[in-house]
Amino acid sequence: MTSINKLTSKNVYIIFACAVAIRLFYVLIAGTHEPLVTDAKDYDNLGVQLSQWKGYVDSLGKPTAFRPPVYPLFLGVIYYVFGHNLIIVQLIQSLLGAGICLLVYFIAMIVSDRKVAGISAYVCCFYPPLVINTLEILSELLFTFFMLSGIWIILGKNRLINYILSGLLFGLALLTRPFIIFFFPLLAFWIVIKNKGNKGNAFKKVIIFFVTLLFVLVPWTLRNYYQLHSFIPLSNHGGLTLYNSYVVPDAGLSFNSLQGVGNEYYEIQDETGENRYLVKKTIEYIKANPINVVKITIKKVLLLFYPFDGYWYSISFGSKFNVFWGLVFCFSVIGFIVNLAKRNMDKNLIYLLLASFLINTIVFYGSPRFRLPMDPLLIYFASSGFLYLYQNGNIVIISFLFLVNGGLFVLFRYFSFQKLFEHLSIWMLST
């Protein structure tokens, strides 16, 4: 047992060192101070205002709850200590990214075995979408760290302290990216089933978890009520996101626009009113266009798994086809199937978490960017699927999957398939 523990500790150090080295190297060669745009610009501005003790205010100095607060607070602390330096943010995010690799290792050790855990962690170390995200002034990386930390803690020992700590971590995750809210009813169900031998104890753990979660939300909610005179437990961004998930702008799905809102919207004087108005307009649209909503929902789900994300950012060495995601997706499907026969309560929680991402996509919208928090868990399933094929001598299937993905990479990199890509993008993003 001692030798096994030493081996595990050695793996942890190597994984962390490898992940940090790769990310620090990438930051040093590609880190930038280029002007930020859209979401990144908003987060950066909020962080600057907080670092200067001006409060949680927009660029005009008005109190806002348009963005959830944790990532701007993260930026604000860094800017206060080190000044407005994006390289410092990226360096600190390198450590968070390395932490994600470790968390995948710890989670896989609980739900599977050391071999799968090791492969999963090392793939996460080198997986380009996770490495590239180190540079982004966006909330996905911090959210993923909190989310995986919460999963790891709650999968640990079945003690009350684990539910308290997990509630705190998931509360921070919720105030980083609110769409994880769909996971909590599923988590409550899982806690009850896991502790079904003692129903009283099960409900006690559920209550403790949610009380702790609410404890994290209360200060932000009270601040919003005081500053904006409204009950806003999460953010005022949901209305715009929901609206453009159904009333699709000309730019397509995954883009935000106020196209078609009408003049009434522009007469509203506060962002909370604007948020509620957009929710109301979305509900009206859904009721009036049920057939179109079904079509859009199908496209949203497809878009979540869309491998041609060169539309958003080049991530595959000039090819519109993201070969890294293609390989992870193919092997993760096999891993899903293999693991269905070997499910346990701990592994069921991973399935429920991924199911909550799918629910979020159906309700709001999918985007290649929004699957990033799923990637570490899908890499676990992909590693499991690859190992299953390898151990059972299915080298032909492994080779075929590599050849297909490699072939698509080459076709969309070196040959005239731009027109096909454009048609795919137009069909995928439009209604």
ABEGO torsion letter per residue (X at the ends): XAAAAAAAAAAAAAAAAAAAAAAAAAAAAABBABBBBEAAAAAAAAAAAAAAGAEBBBAAGBBBAABBAAAAAAAAAAAAAAEBBAAAAAAAAAAAAAAAAAAAAAAAAAABBAAAAAAAAAAAAABAAAAAAAABBBAAAAAAAAAAAAAAAAABBBBAAAAAAAAAAAAAAAAABAAAAAAAAAAAAAAAAAAAABAAAAAAAAAAAAAAAAAAAAAAAAAAAAAAGBBBABBAAAAAAAAAAABBBAAEBGBBBABGAEAAAAABABAAAAAAAAAAAAAAAAAABAAAAAAAAAAAAAAAABABAAAABBAAGGBABBAAAAAAAAAAAAAAAAAAAABBAAAAAAAAAAAAAAAAAAABBBBAAAAAAAAAAAAAAAAAAAAAAAAAGBAAAAAAAAAAAAAAAAAAAABBAAAAAAAAAAAAABX
